[in-house]
Amino acid sequence: MEQHRNIQTNIATQVSLPKSSNKDIGDRAAYSIAESAAMIGVCRDVIYKEIALGRLRSLKIGRRTIVPAAELHRFLSELPPLRLKSA
C-alpha cells in the first residue's frame, strides 16, 4: 500500500497534479499529454504515437497539446478487450 502511495505521489509530482488527486477522467475539460499518459498508465510516447496514428484526437493551444477528457473516454472505450489464450 505504501509503495502504491509513493508511485501516486511520484506521478502527481511529474504531471503537476495535487498529491491527493484521485480524480477520474472527466473532472476537467482537457488534460496535458503527461496527465493523459499518467491517467491511463502509459508513457507520453504512447500518447504521441496514438495521436500521430489518428486514434487519439488532440488540440493545440499555442505550443501546448491537450487531450479533451471526452476523447480519452472514447479512446479507452474503443480499445479491444484483452483475450487470454486458454491453456
C-alpha positions in Angstrom: 0.0 0.0 0.0 2.8 2.4 0.9 4.6 1.7 -2.4 1.3 2.4 -4.3 1.0 5.7 -2.5 4.6 6.6 -3.3 4.0 5.8 -7.0 0.9 8.0 -7.0 2.8 10.9 -5.3 5.7 10.5 -7.9 3.2 10.6 -10.8 1.4 13.6 -9.3 4.7 15.4 -9.0 5.7 14.7 -12.5 2.5 15.9 -14.1 1.8 18.7 -11.6 -1.3 17.1 -10.0 -2.1 17.6 -6.4 -0.8 14.7 -4.2 -4.4 13.9 -3.1 -5.6 13.8 -6.7 -7.7 10.6 -7.2 -9.8 12.1 -10.0 -11.4 10.1 -12.8 -11.1 11.1 -16.4 -13.7 13.8 -17.0 -13.2 16.0 -13.9 -11.7 18.6 -16.2 -12.4 19.6 -19.9 -8.9 18.6 -21.1 -5.6 17.2 -20.0 -1.9 17.7 -21.0 -0.1 14.9 -22.7 1.7 14.0 -19.4 -1.5 14.0 -17.4 -3.3 11.9 -20.1 -0.5 9.3 -20.0 -0.4 9.1 -16.2 -4.2 8.7 -16.0 -4.3 5.7 -18.3 -1.0 4.2 -17.2 1.2 4.6 -20.3 4.2 6.8 -21.2 4.0 10.1 -23.1 5.4 8.4 -26.2 2.4 6.1 -26.4 0.0 9.1 -26.3 2.0 11.0 -29.0 2.1 7.8 -31.2 -1.7 7.3 -30.8 -2.2 11.0 -31.8 0.1 10.5 -34.8 -1.8 7.4 -35.9 -5.1 9.3 -35.7 -6.5 7.0 -33.0 -6.5 9.7 -30.3 -7.5 13.3 -31.1 -5.8 16.3 -29.6 -6.0 20.0 -29.7 -3.3 22.7 -29.8 -3.3 25.8 -27.7 -0.3 27.8 -28.7 2.6 25.3 -28.3 0.7 23.1 -25.9 -1.0 19.9 -26.9 -4.0 18.9 -24.9 -6.4 15.9 -25.0 -10.1 16.5 -24.3 -11.5 14.4 -21.5 -14.3 13.1 -23.7 -11.6 12.0 -26.2 -9.8 10.0 -23.5 -13.1 8.2 -22.7 -13.8 7.5 -26.4 -10.2 6.2 -26.9 -10.4 3.9 -23.9 -13.9 2.6 -24.8 -12.8 1.7 -28.3 -9.7 -0.4 -27.3 -10.1 -4.1 -27.9 -10.5 -6.3 -24.9 -7.7 -8.5 -23.7 -8.1 -12.0 -24.9 -6.2 -14.6 -22.9 -5.2 -17.8 -24.6 -6.7 -20.9 -22.9 -4.1 -23.4 -21.7 
